[in-house]
Each structure stands twice: as C-alpha cells, then as structure tokens.
Amino acid sequence: MQDGGPTIARTGDRAVASSSNACLSCRRVKMKCRVPESHSKCERCKRKSLECTFRKHQRGRRPAVKLASGALPSNLEATKQANAISGRINESLTDAGRHRPSSGTQDGEESSSARAEAEKAFWAESDNFRPPDLLNREATSGHFSLLNVLSTTNRMGSPVLSNSSSDDPIQMRLINYNIAVTLFEGFMKHLNPYICQLDPVFHTFSYVQKTSSFLLTAVLAASAKSLNPAVYPALKEHAETLFTKSFRRGHKSAEIVQAILVLTYWKELDDTRVWLSVGYAIRLSMELGWHRLPKAQHENDRLRPDSERRKLRNCQRTWLVLFVYDRSISLQTGKPRMIERSELIESVDVWLKHDLALPMDVLLGAFVSLRLLTSDVFDVLDPNPTVDRTLQVYGTDALLKSLGCQIRTWEDHWIGLAQTAACETCHLFLIRFYGMHLQLLLSSFSLRPALLSQSTEAKIRTGVIWSSNATAIQMLKLVSDPSVSPVLYFAQDSVHVMIAYAAVFLIKLLFCVPKHVRADLETMTIEALRDAARSFAHQAAPPNSSCWLQAKFLENVLNDCTRPSRPRTDTHDAAEAGREAPHEHSRIAVHDEADRTALHQDMDGADTHGGQSHLFNDTISPDFALWDDDMWEPMFASAGFNITDGTFLADAYTQA
C-alpha cells in the first residue's frame, strides 16, 4: 500500500475510505480519520465543520518539502495522472523540461510537489519592491520571457545544453582529427598567450570537444588562419553558423562567450562587428551573473575539487578579459563602455595570488590595473567647447604629467612581475606596448589646444608637440626591435590597429605643427615608419593576413608622403576636392619633382640614416586639423586604412 493511500471499508450501504494518513484535524486529537466516497472531507471534520487538510508523511523528506493535498482519495489515481500531464506540459515550456524525461505516476507526483513548493517560494522570497525582486526569479536570472514573467512558479531547472555532437567539425568531416588536434595545440601555444583566454590545464582538446562545438570550431578557425589556411574557410563558415544558431536559440555558457571573443581577435578584413559582438558577449555574461562575482578570496578555497575551482576561475578570467576589451574598444571608437568596476575587478591583485594562477594571468592583471588607473580620466580630459583652450593647456598639464608618472610606475611594476613569473616574450612586449599607447592617447588631449592657442608661449607648445611625437615614435621603434619582431606574426588585430593609429598620428601631426618644428620632426618620423614597415615586411606573412596588411599600409603611407603633386593655391577648394576625389587629395605637395628620386627609395634598401628630408609643403593648409577626421579620411583611405572604423581596407591593396 502506498504511503498515504486510503483503505476502503464497508459501513452499511456506504463505502468509507480509511486513510492511513489522517487529516491534520484528526491527527491532532489522535482520532481515526474516515473519508466517505466522493467526499473531500472526513466524517469528523464534516460533522464539526472543521477544515480537512491532508498532508503526506515527512519521513525521509527534507523539512522544506511540505505539500498540502486536497485531492479526493477516491480519485487519487486520476489526480496523479492529471498532475503528471500538467507537469510534463509545464516542463516542456521551460529550458529544463527539454532535457528531463517523464516516467509516469511517480514523476507526476514529484512534479506536483516541486511545483507547489516553487509556488510557495515565489510568494515568500520577495524582500523588496523593485521589479527584479518582485518578478519571477526565472525571468530575472537569465530566462526573461513572457512565459516566465507571467508565472507564479520559480522553476529552477538545469541550464540549456548548447552542445550537439552533430555540430562537431570533426564529425562533420570539415577537418581531420589529427589536424584538429595539431591546430588546437598550436592555438594554445602561439595565440592564446596574447589573449589570456583559455586555461591550458582546464581547456584540454577532449574537454572542449565534449563541452562546446562552437568554442572548438572558433579555436580551430583562428589557428588555421595563421597555421593552415587551406582549412580556414570551411571552419570559419561553420563557426559563423554556430554563432548564429547560439544567438537564435539564446544559448548561454562560458564557452559561448569565449568562442565569440576568439572570433573577434583574428577576424576577416571587412568584419566591422567587433563592437556588436563584444557587446553581445558582455550581455551573455551578465545573464550568467558574472557582473555579480564577489571579490577574490582564497579562504577555504582548497577544500573544493580542483575542477570546480578551475571552472570558477575560468568564469572570473573571462569576465576580466571582457572588462579590458570593453574599455579598449571604448577608447578606440569613442563609444560608451558597458562594464563598470566591480568587487572582482577591484581585487585583481588578490586574484593573481591564487595557487591556480597561470603566468598569462599576470598580463591580464596588468591590463586590468591599467584600465582601472585611467577609468575616469578620459571623461575629464574630453575637450569641452565651453572652456577656454588656453586654460585647458594649463589645466590638463599637471594631470597628464601625474598620469605619465603613474603609467611608467605601472610598467616597471608589471614588467618585474612578468619576469618573475617567467612569462613569455609576447607578454613583456604587450605590457610595454599598451603603456605607450595609453601615453599617446593621453598626450593627444593636450595637443589640440596647444596647436590652436595663439597666446600660449611657443616653448610650451613645442614641448607638447615633441612629447606626443616621441611617444608615437617609441611605439613604432618597439615593433621594429629585432627581439620583438618574432612575436608580431601572431599578434591580435587590436595591436595592429594601435600601430596604425601611431602611424596616422605622426603623419597628421606633421601636417599641423608650425613650420619651425616640422623640419626637426620629419626625419625621425619617416625613419620610424620605414623601420616599422620593413619589420612587418620581413614577417613573410601570407596575403590578407594582419602583418601583410600592416606592411602594405605603412608602405602606402610612405609612398603618399614622398609622392609630389601640384601645390595647392586655394586650400578650401583643395579640401572640398579631396572629399570628392580621395585618391587625388592624398597626393602630398613637395617642392619639386627632383626630390622624389632622392627621397622615395626602395623599402629594403632605403638609407634611414641620411640627412634631413623635406617631404611636406612649407605652407600647411589650416583646413588640416588634427581632430578633423573628415579631412583626413580620404588621404588614409588611399593608403588602405579607415580612420573612422579603425580597420584596414583590403581593396586598397588588391588593386595595387
């Protein structure tokens, strides 16, 4: 006899169901509980007009699982079947129900119990009157849908399973297993150190293949682009298909976030979706609750299994990567950032001291601390048209000097930590490179008022110009260093965008500075550009790769700078003509045709230590303003770089 089931007895002409589980009223006075057939109340409760409530025994159950049963004992089986059907329907409408098989009456009873408990929890858990506190917990924890909003049941189901063996690129015969393993190992060895994304101990090939076909395909595609271009197109197309599928179905997991990020680091030439893709990855992470990750703590952490600890650390690492990526894109595009400072981000120094910390975590920690250092500075330094430009020069000077000292201190500190942790060469390069890039961004804020102000002393103006020029040249000299050259081949696209920014900055600066300053800057600028172009040309990179594009871009910039054209007599007309004919506008004026032969030398045989060259017209048009991208866009478009989107233009190279 099932626990709580009735026993049918005959009393005269009527049948009485005697339940082994008495109602609460009879149980209190230890009376026998008899329920007539087709009645919901027992005889005693009906006679005394008491509330008749049946409750199942709690033997072997958790204290929280209590369920009031008002079903008719005679219709108990029918009630169980109805509950089972209702439970299966409700589960089929939830994420968890898609992966939970039905097993008849017992499952229906458990589903009814769980549903009633969830309804009780829904009304008991709200402790505030904000929408996220009052609405269904499912709707506010990553499953925001009308079905969940209009439900009074907190169904805490298992997460949606996003992986499918049918999506495995190996099973789809897009790539051979042995080649896939080789590409995966190549990614972990050559590419992963630049992005600090995957834990080599946690993310083994078998684990990634079993967990996420999307992440596996993204990793293989990124690796194939540099190491095996023959299999790249098929892998790239499949990765895009899985990206679309995960977006359409609303799949959420750490592996999906990581796969999206991997697709943005080494992208196609015409791909301008980085801002959108990273934004979507951030939203996915927030759905997973990563923005509420607590600060790093190591107390009692060793009591948990290593697999669980690495899984948590994987989520923390990815959230820190997103923070750095979000701030970097905001700086490069001028668009708003999405991730604010949090407990975990603020405690990155403690996070690095974990016993499972990796050498590449030092680079990630350096990037996080650098973004924290200047998180609000750019809002303060943003040019304000209502403030006098002369005051801006003096007002920002002290702040920029202080930040410059802090960045140099930051670089020395993290270079020391990286060397102690035996980090790779690319880590040391990236720490120095990102520090210089940030210095250049900061110096640009004081450069605009210095160029415009007529009352500021020439000494101050010259100092700002020289400082900005020196920082940009240092960036180019760093990538030209023979010790750094081997690590450039696998650098992510954002590094190449920063290099292009430094080159564009130098050329624009030469057009805008006063004549007496320009003569001194010309030689150093051209020499730095030639050395950088030669360094990338020596990479022997395949066509349409990042290094190949960078070499072509720098070469085109030098060609445009050293190519003579007709001097402009009307600067305004020339500016308008430039907007209509970009390729004609980019031809820079020089004094005479003879200078071209002496100055425009072959990239591999140029004498970079020769005398001073005069590549630019002595009278620079006032229309060439450093901050006016509309004026500069045609010139650099002909060189193969879009200064608005920060992307290389493949058409400029394929037509050359």
C-alpha positions as CSV (number, residue, x, y, z in Angstrom):
1,M,0.0,0.0,0.0
2,Q,1.4,3.4,-1.0
3,D,2.2,5.8,1.7
4,G,-0.9,8.0,2.5
5,G,-3.2,5.8,0.3
6,P,-6.8,5.1,1.5
7,T,-8.2,1.7,2.7
8,I,-11.8,1.1,1.6
9,A,-14.2,-0.4,4.2
10,R,-18.0,-1.1,4.0
11,T,-20.3,0.6,6.6
12,G,-23.8,-0.4,5.8
13,D,-24.7,0.8,2.3
14,R,-21.9,3.3,2.0
15,A,-18.3,2.9,1.3
16,V,-15.8,4.6,3.7
17,A,-12.2,5.3,2.8
18,S,-10.0,4.9,5.8
19,S,-6.7,6.7,5.1
20,S,-3.5,5.7,6.8
21,N,-2.6,9.3,6.6
22,A,-5.1,11.2,8.7
23,C,-6.1,14.8,8.1
24,L,-4.5,17.4,10.3
25,S,-7.6,17.9,12.5
26,C,-7.9,14.2,13.3
27,R,-4.2,13.8,13.7
28,R,-4.1,16.5,16.5
29,V,-6.6,14.6,18.6
30,K,-5.4,11.2,17.5
31,M,-8.8,10.2,16.1
32,K,-9.5,7.8,13.3
33,C,-10.0,9.6,10.0
34,R,-12.8,8.2,7.8
35,V,-13.5,9.8,4.4
36,P,-16.8,8.8,2.6
37,E,-16.6,8.0,-1.0
38,S,-16.9,11.0,-3.3
39,H,-16.4,13.4,-0.4
40,S,-13.4,15.7,0.1
41,K,-13.9,15.9,3.9
42,C,-13.7,13.1,6.5
43,E,-16.7,12.4,8.6
44,R,-15.4,14.1,11.8
45,C,-14.4,17.3,10.0
46,K,-17.8,17.4,8.2
47,R,-19.7,16.9,11.4
48,K,-17.8,19.6,13.3
49,S,-17.4,21.9,10.3
50,L,-13.6,21.8,10.6
51,E,-11.0,22.4,7.8
52,C,-10.0,19.0,6.5
53,T,-6.4,19.0,5.2
54,F,-4.4,16.0,4.2
55,R,-0.6,16.2,4.3
56,K,1.8,13.5,3.3
57,H,4.2,11.9,5.7
58,Q,7.5,13.6,6.0
59,R,9.6,10.5,6.7
60,G,12.7,10.6,4.5
61,R,11.8,14.0,3.1
62,R,13.6,17.3,3.6
63,P,11.9,19.6,6.1
64,A,11.2,22.2,3.3
65,V,9.2,19.8,1.2
66,K,5.7,20.1,2.6
67,L,2.7,19.7,0.4
68,A,-1.0,20.1,1.2
69,S,-3.1,17.6,-0.6
70,G,-6.8,18.4,-1.3
71,A,-7.4,15.7,-3.8
72,L,-10.3,13.3,-3.4
73,P,-9.0,9.9,-2.1
74,S,-11.3,8.0,-4.4
75,N,-9.9,10.0,-7.4
76,L,-6.3,9.8,-6.3
77,E,-5.0,7.9,-9.4
78,A,-6.8,10.3,-11.7
79,T,-5.4,13.3,-9.8
80,K,-1.9,11.9,-10.1
81,Q,-2.3,11.4,-13.8
82,A,-3.6,14.9,-14.2
83,N,-0.6,16.3,-12.2
84,A,1.8,14.2,-14.3
85,I,0.3,15.6,-17.6
86,S,0.3,19.2,-16.3
87,G,3.9,18.8,-15.1
88,R,5.1,17.5,-18.4
89,I,3.4,20.4,-20.2
90,N,4.9,23.0,-17.9
91,E,8.3,21.4,-18.2
92,S,8.1,21.3,-21.9
93,L,7.8,25.1,-21.8
94,T,10.9,25.6,-19.7
95,D,14.5,25.1,-20.6
96,A,15.0,22.3,-18.0
97,G,12.0,20.4,-19.3
98,R,13.6,19.8,-22.7
99,H,16.2,17.5,-21.0
100,R,14.1,15.8,-18.4
101,P,12.3,12.5,-19.3
102,S,8.8,11.7,-18.0
103,S,8.3,8.5,-16.1
104,G,4.7,8.2,-15.3
105,T,2.9,8.5,-12.0
106,Q,5.8,8.9,-9.7
107,D,7.2,11.7,-11.8
108,G,3.8,13.4,-11.8
109,E,3.7,13.2,-8.0
110,E,7.2,14.7,-7.7
111,S,6.4,17.3,-10.3
112,S,3.3,18.3,-8.3
113,S,5.3,18.5,-5.1
114,A,8.1,20.6,-6.7
115,R,5.6,22.9,-8.4
116,A,3.7,23.5,-5.2
117,E,7.0,24.2,-3.4
118,A,8.1,26.6,-6.1
119,E,4.8,28.5,-5.9
120,K,5.3,28.8,-2.2
121,A,8.9,30.0,-2.7
122,F,7.7,32.6,-5.3
123,W,5.5,34.4,-2.7
124,A,7.9,34.0,0.1
125,E,11.2,35.1,-1.5
126,S,10.4,38.7,-2.4
127,D,12.0,41.0,0.1
128,N,11.9,44.2,-2.0
129,F,9.6,46.1,-4.3
130,R,11.9,46.6,-7.3
131,P,11.0,44.7,-10.5
132,P,13.8,42.2,-10.3
133,D,12.8,41.4,-6.7
134,L,9.1,41.0,-7.4
135,L,9.1,39.4,-10.8
136,N,9.6,35.7,-11.2
137,R,13.1,34.6,-10.3
138,E,13.4,32.7,-13.5
139,A,12.7,35.8,-15.5
140,T,15.4,37.8,-13.7
141,S,18.1,35.1,-13.8
142,G,18.8,34.7,-17.4
143,H,15.3,33.4,-18.7
144,F,13.5,36.7,-19.3
145,S,10.4,35.7,-21.3
146,L,6.7,36.5,-21.1
147,L,6.0,32.9,-20.0
148,N,8.3,33.2,-17.0
149,V,7.2,36.8,-16.1
150,L,3.5,35.7,-16.0
151,S,4.3,32.6,-13.9
152,T,4.0,32.2,-10.1
153,T,6.3,29.3,-10.0
154,N,10.1,29.6,-9.6
155,R,11.2,26.6,-11.7
156,M,14.9,26.3,-11.0
157,G,15.8,24.0,-13.9
158,S,19.1,23.0,-15.3
159,P,20.7,25.2,-17.9
160,V,20.2,24.8,-21.5
161,L,22.6,22.3,-23.1
162,S,24.1,24.1,-26.1
163,N,26.4,21.5,-27.4
164,S,25.5,18.9,-30.0
165,S,27.6,16.2,-31.5
166,S,26.1,16.9,-34.9
167,D,27.9,20.3,-34.8
168,D,31.3,18.9,-34.2
169,P,33.5,19.9,-37.1
170,I,35.4,16.7,-36.9
171,Q,32.3,14.5,-37.1
172,M,31.0,16.8,-39.9
173,R,34.3,15.9,-41.7
174,L,35.3,19.6,-42.1
175,I,38.7,18.7,-40.7
176,N,40.7,15.6,-39.9
177,Y,41.0,14.6,-36.2
178,N,44.8,14.7,-36.2
179,I,45.0,18.1,-37.9
180,A,42.4,19.4,-35.5
181,V,44.5,18.3,-32.5
182,T,47.5,20.0,-34.1
183,L,45.7,23.2,-34.7
184,F,44.3,23.2,-31.2
185,E,47.8,22.7,-29.7
186,G,49.0,25.5,-32.0
187,F,46.4,27.8,-30.7
188,M,47.2,27.2,-27.1
189,K,51.0,27.6,-27.8
190,H,51.0,30.6,-30.2
191,L,47.7,32.5,-30.0
192,N,46.3,32.0,-26.5
193,P,49.1,33.8,-24.7
194,Y,48.2,37.1,-26.5
195,I,44.5,37.0,-25.3
196,C,44.8,35.3,-21.9
197,Q,41.6,33.4,-22.6
198,L,41.8,29.6,-22.1
199,D,43.4,27.7,-19.2
200,P,45.7,25.1,-20.8
201,V,45.1,22.7,-17.9
202,F,41.3,23.1,-17.9
203,H,40.7,23.5,-21.6
204,T,42.0,20.3,-23.0
205,F,41.1,19.2,-26.5
206,S,38.8,16.4,-25.3
207,Y,37.1,18.8,-22.8
208,V,36.4,21.5,-25.4
209,Q,35.2,19.0,-28.0
210,K,32.8,17.5,-25.5
211,T,31.6,20.8,-24.0
212,S,31.2,23.2,-26.9
213,S,31.4,22.6,-30.6
214,F,31.2,26.4,-31.1
215,L,34.3,27.1,-29.0
216,L,36.2,24.2,-30.6
217,T,35.4,25.5,-34.1
218,A,36.3,29.1,-33.2
219,V,39.7,28.0,-31.8
220,L,40.4,25.8,-34.9
221,A,39.4,28.6,-37.3
222,A,41.6,31.2,-35.5
223,S,44.6,28.8,-35.5
224,A,44.0,27.7,-39.1
225,K,44.1,31.3,-40.4
226,S,47.8,31.5,-39.4
227,L,48.9,27.9,-39.4
228,N,46.8,26.1,-42.0
229,P,45.0,28.5,-44.4
230,A,43.7,25.6,-46.5
231,V,41.1,24.5,-43.9
232,Y,40.3,28.0,-42.7
233,P,37.4,28.9,-44.9
234,A,35.3,25.9,-44.0
235,L,36.0,26.3,-40.3
236,K,35.3,30.0,-40.4
237,E,31.9,29.5,-42.1
238,H,30.9,26.8,-39.6
239,A,31.9,29.0,-36.7
240,E,29.7,31.8,-38.1
241,T,26.8,29.3,-38.4
242,L,27.2,28.1,-34.8
243,F,27.4,31.8,-33.7
244,T,24.1,32.4,-35.5
245,K,22.5,29.3,-34.0
246,S,23.5,30.1,-30.5
247,F,22.1,33.7,-30.8
248,R,18.9,32.5,-32.3
249,R,18.3,29.9,-29.6
250,G,19.5,32.0,-26.8
251,H,22.2,29.6,-25.6
252,K,24.3,30.8,-22.7
253,S,27.5,29.4,-21.3
254,A,31.1,30.4,-20.6
255,E,32.2,28.6,-23.7
256,I,29.9,30.5,-26.0
257,V,31.2,33.8,-24.6
258,Q,34.8,32.7,-25.1
259,A,34.0,31.5,-28.7
260,I,32.6,34.9,-29.6
261,L,35.7,36.6,-28.3
262,V,38.0,34.3,-30.2
263,L,36.2,35.2,-33.4
264,T,36.9,38.9,-32.8
265,Y,40.6,38.7,-32.2
266,W,41.7,37.5,-35.7
267,K,38.8,38.5,-37.9
268,E,38.2,39.0,-41.6
269,L,39.4,42.1,-43.4
270,D,35.9,43.6,-43.9
271,D,34.5,42.5,-40.5
272,T,33.3,45.5,-38.5
273,R,31.2,43.6,-35.9
274,V,33.7,43.7,-33.0
275,W,31.7,46.4,-31.1
276,L,28.5,44.4,-31.5
277,S,30.0,41.0,-30.8
278,V,31.7,42.1,-27.7
279,G,28.6,43.8,-26.5
280,Y,26.6,40.6,-27.0
281,A,29.2,38.6,-25.2
282,I,29.0,41.0,-22.2
283,R,25.2,40.7,-22.1
284,L,25.6,36.9,-22.1
285,S,28.0,37.2,-19.2
286,M,25.6,39.3,-17.3
287,E,22.9,36.8,-17.9
288,L,25.2,34.2,-16.3
289,G,25.6,36.6,-13.3
290,W,29.3,37.3,-13.8
291,H,28.8,41.0,-13.1
292,R,28.0,40.0,-9.5
293,L,31.0,37.8,-9.0
294,P,32.4,38.5,-5.5
295,K,35.8,39.8,-4.8
296,A,38.6,37.2,-5.0
297,Q,39.0,35.3,-1.8
298,H,41.2,32.2,-1.1
299,E,39.9,31.2,2.3
300,N,38.6,27.6,2.4
301,D,39.1,27.5,-1.4
302,R,41.4,24.5,-1.3
303,L,38.6,22.4,0.2
304,R,36.9,22.2,-3.1
305,P,38.0,20.0,-6.0
306,D,40.4,21.5,-8.5
307,S,38.0,21.0,-11.4
308,E,35.4,23.1,-9.6
309,R,38.0,25.8,-8.7
310,R,39.3,26.0,-12.2
311,K,35.7,26.3,-13.6
312,L,35.0,29.2,-11.3
313,R,38.4,30.8,-12.2
314,N,37.6,30.3,-15.8
315,C,34.5,32.5,-15.5
316,Q,36.4,35.1,-13.5
317,R,39.2,35.2,-16.0
318,T,36.7,35.7,-18.9
319,W,34.9,38.5,-17.1
320,L,38.2,40.3,-16.5
321,V,39.1,39.8,-20.2
322,L,35.7,41.4,-21.1
323,F,36.4,44.3,-18.9
324,V,39.7,45.1,-20.6
325,Y,38.2,44.5,-24.0
326,D,35.3,46.8,-23.3
327,R,37.5,49.6,-22.1
328,S,39.9,49.2,-25.0
329,I,37.2,49.4,-27.6
330,S,35.6,52.4,-25.9
331,L,39.0,54.2,-26.1
332,Q,39.5,53.3,-29.8
333,T,36.0,54.1,-31.0
334,G,34.8,56.7,-28.6
335,K,31.7,54.7,-27.8
336,P,30.3,54.1,-24.3
337,R,31.6,51.3,-22.2
338,M,29.3,48.7,-20.7
339,I,31.2,47.1,-17.7
340,E,31.6,49.1,-14.5
341,R,34.0,48.5,-11.8
342,S,33.1,45.6,-9.5
343,E,34.4,43.7,-6.5
344,L,36.2,41.1,-8.6
345,I,37.8,43.7,-10.9
346,E,38.9,45.8,-8.0
347,S,40.5,42.8,-6.3
348,V,42.5,41.6,-9.3
349,D,45.8,41.8,-7.3
350,V,44.3,39.2,-4.8
351,W,43.0,37.1,-7.7
352,L,46.6,36.8,-9.1
353,K,47.8,35.3,-5.8
354,H,45.6,32.2,-6.2
355,D,47.5,28.9,-6.2
356,L,46.0,28.0,-9.6
357,A,47.1,31.3,-11.2
358,L,48.8,31.0,-14.6
359,P,51.7,33.0,-15.9
360,M,49.4,34.6,-18.5
361,D,47.2,35.9,-15.7
362,V,50.0,38.4,-14.9
363,L,49.4,40.0,-18.3
364,L,45.7,40.1,-17.7
365,G,46.2,41.6,-14.3
366,A,48.4,44.3,-15.8
367,F,45.7,45.2,-18.4
368,V,43.0,45.4,-15.7
369,S,45.0,47.6,-13.4
370,L,46.0,49.9,-16.4
371,R,42.3,50.3,-17.3
372,L,41.4,51.0,-13.7
373,L,44.2,53.6,-13.5
374,T,42.6,55.6,-16.3
375,S,39.0,54.6,-16.0
376,D,37.6,58.1,-15.5
377,V,40.5,60.2,-16.8
378,F,39.3,60.4,-20.3
379,D,35.9,61.8,-19.3
380,V,37.7,64.6,-17.5
381,L,40.1,65.3,-20.4
382,D,37.5,65.2,-23.1
383,P,37.6,68.6,-24.9
384,N,34.9,71.0,-23.7
385,P,34.0,73.7,-26.2
386,T,32.8,76.0,-23.4
387,V,36.2,76.1,-21.7
388,D,38.9,78.4,-22.9
389,R,41.6,76.4,-24.8
390,T,44.4,78.3,-23.1
391,L,43.0,77.2,-19.7
392,Q,42.8,73.6,-21.0
393,V,46.5,73.6,-21.7
394,Y,47.4,74.6,-18.2
395,G,44.6,72.7,-16.5
396,T,45.5,69.3,-18.0
397,D,49.2,69.7,-17.9
398,A,49.6,68.7,-14.3
399,L,47.2,65.8,-14.6
400,L,48.9,64.4,-17.7
401,K,52.3,64.6,-16.0
402,S,51.0,62.8,-13.0
403,L,49.4,60.1,-15.1
404,G,52.5,59.8,-17.1
405,C,54.5,59.0,-14.0
406,Q,51.9,56.5,-12.8
407,I,51.9,54.7,-16.2
408,R,55.7,54.4,-16.0
409,T,55.5,53.1,-12.5
410,W,52.8,50.7,-13.6
411,E,55.0,49.4,-16.4
412,D,58.0,48.9,-14.2
413,H,55.9,47.0,-11.6
414,W,54.2,44.6,-14.1
415,I,57.4,44.0,-16.1
416,G,59.0,42.9,-12.9
417,L,56.1,40.6,-12.0
418,A,56.1,39.1,-15.6
419,Q,59.8,38.4,-15.4
420,T,59.4,36.8,-12.0
421,A,56.6,34.6,-13.3
422,A,58.6,33.6,-16.3
423,C,56.1,35.0,-18.7
424,E,56.5,34.7,-22.4
425,T,58.2,37.3,-24.6
426,C,54.9,38.5,-26.0
427,H,53.7,39.4,-22.5
428,L,56.6,41.7,-21.9
429,F,56.1,43.3,-25.3
430,L,52.3,43.8,-24.8
431,I,52.9,45.4,-21.4
432,R,55.3,48.0,-22.8
433,F,53.2,48.5,-26.0
434,Y,49.9,49.1,-24.2
435,G,51.6,51.5,-21.8
436,M,53.0,53.5,-24.7
437,H,49.7,53.5,-26.5
438,L,47.9,54.9,-23.5
439,Q,50.6,57.6,-23.1
440,L,49.9,58.6,-26.7
441,L,46.2,58.8,-26.1
442,L,46.7,61.0,-23.1
443,S,49.1,63.3,-24.8
444,S,46.6,63.9,-27.7
445,F,44.3,65.7,-25.3
446,S,46.8,68.5,-24.6
447,L,47.9,68.6,-28.3
448,R,44.7,70.1,-29.7
449,P,44.6,73.3,-27.5
450,A,48.4,73.6,-27.9
451,L,48.0,73.7,-31.7
452,L,45.1,76.2,-31.6
453,S,46.2,78.6,-28.9
454,Q,47.9,81.7,-30.2
455,S,48.6,83.2,-26.8
456,T,50.4,80.2,-25.3
457,E,54.2,80.5,-25.2
458,A,55.9,78.8,-28.1
459,K,58.1,76.9,-25.6
460,I,55.0,75.2,-24.1
461,R,53.5,74.4,-27.5
462,T,56.7,72.9,-28.7
463,G,57.1,70.7,-25.6
464,V,53.7,69.2,-26.0
465,I,54.3,68.5,-29.7
466,W,57.7,66.9,-29.1
467,S,56.3,64.8,-26.3
468,S,53.4,63.4,-28.4
469,N,55.7,62.8,-31.4
470,A,58.3,61.0,-29.2
471,T,55.6,58.6,-27.8
472,A,54.3,57.6,-31.2
473,I,57.8,57.0,-32.5
474,Q,58.6,54.9,-29.4
475,M,55.7,52.6,-30.3
476,L,57.0,52.2,-33.9
477,K,60.5,51.6,-32.7
478,L,59.3,48.9,-30.3
479,V,57.7,46.9,-33.0
480,S,60.9,47.4,-35.1
481,D,63.1,45.9,-32.4
482,P,64.7,42.7,-33.6
483,S,63.9,41.0,-30.3
484,V,60.2,41.8,-30.7
485,S,59.8,41.0,-34.4
486,P,59.3,37.2,-33.9
487,V,56.2,37.9,-31.7
488,L,54.4,40.2,-34.2
489,Y,53.3,37.4,-36.5
490,F,50.6,36.1,-34.1
491,A,49.5,39.4,-32.6
492,Q,45.8,40.1,-32.5
493,D,44.1,42.7,-34.7
494,S,43.8,45.3,-32.0
495,V,47.6,45.5,-31.8
496,H,47.8,46.3,-35.5
497,V,45.1,48.9,-35.1
498,M,47.2,50.6,-32.4
499,I,50.3,50.6,-34.6
500,A,48.2,52.1,-37.5
501,Y,47.0,54.7,-35.0
502,A,50.6,55.7,-34.1
503,A,51.5,56.0,-37.8
504,V,48.4,58.1,-38.6
505,F,49.1,60.2,-35.6
506,L,52.6,61.0,-36.8
507,I,51.6,62.0,-40.3
508,K,48.7,64.1,-39.1
509,L,51.0,65.8,-36.6
510,L,53.5,66.8,-39.3
511,F,50.7,68.5,-41.2
512,C,49.6,70.5,-38.3
513,V,52.7,71.6,-36.4
514,P,54.4,75.0,-37.0
515,K,57.0,75.2,-39.7
516,H,60.0,75.6,-37.4
517,V,59.0,72.4,-35.5
518,R,58.1,70.3,-38.6
519,A,61.6,70.4,-40.0
520,D,63.0,68.7,-36.9
521,L,60.3,66.0,-36.8
522,E,60.3,64.9,-40.4
523,T,63.5,62.8,-40.4
524,M,62.6,60.9,-37.2
525,T,59.1,60.3,-38.4
526,I,60.0,58.9,-41.8
527,E,62.8,56.8,-40.3
528,A,60.4,55.2,-37.8
529,L,57.8,54.5,-40.4
530,R,60.3,52.8,-42.7
531,D,61.7,50.7,-39.9
532,A,58.3,49.5,-38.9
533,A,57.2,48.8,-42.5
534,R,60.4,46.8,-43.0
535,S,59.9,44.8,-39.8
536,F,56.4,43.7,-40.9
537,A,57.6,43.0,-44.5
538,H,60.2,40.6,-43.1
539,Q,57.5,38.5,-41.4
540,A,56.8,36.9,-44.8
541,A,53.2,36.7,-43.9
542,P,50.6,35.3,-46.4
543,P,48.4,37.8,-48.3
544,N,45.4,39.2,-46.4
545,S,47.0,38.4,-43.1
546,S,47.4,41.1,-40.4
547,C,51.1,41.5,-40.8
548,W,50.8,41.6,-44.6
549,L,48.2,44.4,-44.3
550,Q,50.2,46.3,-41.9
551,A,53.3,46.3,-44.1
552,K,51.3,47.4,-47.1
553,F,49.6,50.2,-45.2
554,L,52.9,51.6,-43.8
555,E,54.4,51.3,-47.3
556,N,51.5,53.2,-48.8
557,V,51.7,55.9,-46.2
558,L,55.4,56.4,-47.1
559,N,54.6,56.4,-50.8
560,D,51.9,59.1,-50.3
561,C,54.2,61.2,-48.2
562,T,57.0,61.1,-50.7
563,R,55.0,61.5,-53.8
564,P,54.9,65.0,-55.3
565,S,51.8,66.7,-56.6
566,R,50.6,70.2,-57.7
567,P,50.9,72.8,-54.8
568,R,47.5,73.9,-53.6
569,T,46.6,77.5,-54.1
570,D,43.2,77.5,-52.6
571,T,43.1,75.4,-49.5
572,H,39.4,75.4,-49.2
573,D,38.9,74.2,-52.8
574,A,41.5,71.6,-52.2
575,A,39.7,70.3,-49.2
576,E,36.4,70.1,-51.0
577,A,38.1,68.4,-53.9
578,G,39.6,65.9,-51.5
579,R,36.3,64.9,-50.2
580,E,35.1,64.2,-53.8
581,A,38.3,62.6,-55.0
582,P,40.0,60.8,-52.2
583,H,42.9,59.4,-54.2
584,E,43.8,62.8,-55.7
585,H,43.5,64.5,-52.3
586,S,46.1,62.2,-50.8
587,R,48.9,63.3,-53.0
588,I,51.1,65.5,-50.7
589,A,52.8,68.6,-52.1
590,V,56.5,68.8,-52.3
591,H,58.8,71.4,-53.7
592,D,59.9,69.8,-57.0
593,E,60.0,66.6,-58.9
594,A,63.7,66.0,-58.3
595,D,63.0,65.4,-54.6
596,R,61.1,62.3,-55.4
597,T,64.1,60.4,-56.8
598,A,66.2,61.2,-53.7
599,L,63.6,60.6,-51.1
600,H,61.4,57.7,-52.4
601,Q,63.7,54.7,-52.0
602,D,63.0,51.0,-52.1
603,M,61.7,49.6,-48.7
604,D,64.5,47.1,-48.4
605,G,67.4,49.4,-49.5
606,A,66.4,52.7,-48.0
607,D,69.1,54.7,-46.2
608,T,67.3,55.6,-43.0
609,H,70.2,57.5,-41.5
610,G,70.6,60.1,-44.3
611,G,70.3,63.8,-44.0
612,Q,67.1,65.7,-43.3
613,S,64.4,65.4,-45.9
614,H,61.7,67.9,-46.7
615,L,58.7,65.9,-47.6
616,F,55.9,68.3,-46.8
617,N,54.9,71.6,-48.2
618,D,56.1,74.5,-46.1
619,T,52.7,76.1,-46.0
620,I,50.3,73.7,-44.5
621,S,46.6,74.3,-45.0
622,P,44.7,75.4,-41.9
623,D,42.0,73.0,-43.1
624,F,44.2,70.1,-42.0
625,A,43.1,70.0,-38.3
626,L,44.4,67.2,-36.2
627,W,41.0,66.2,-34.9
628,D,39.0,66.6,-38.2
629,D,38.7,63.0,-39.4
630,D,36.5,64.1,-42.3
631,M,39.5,65.9,-43.8
632,W,42.0,63.1,-43.2
633,E,39.8,60.2,-44.1
634,P,40.3,60.4,-47.9
635,M,44.1,60.5,-47.6
636,F,44.4,57.5,-45.4
637,A,41.7,55.6,-47.3
638,S,44.0,55.7,-50.3
639,A,46.7,54.3,-48.1
640,G,44.4,51.4,-47.1
641,F,43.2,52.4,-43.6
642,N,39.8,53.6,-42.4
643,I,40.5,56.0,-39.6
644,T,36.8,56.2,-38.6
645,D,36.3,52.4,-38.1
646,G,39.9,51.6,-37.3
647,T,40.1,48.9,-39.9
648,F,42.3,48.1,-42.9
649,L,40.8,48.4,-46.4
650,A,41.6,45.3,-48.4
651,D,40.5,46.9,-51.7
652,A,43.4,49.4,-51.5
653,Y,45.9,46.5,-51.5
654,T,44.2,44.2,-54.0
655,Q,44.1,47.0,-56.6
656,A,47.7,47.9,-56.0
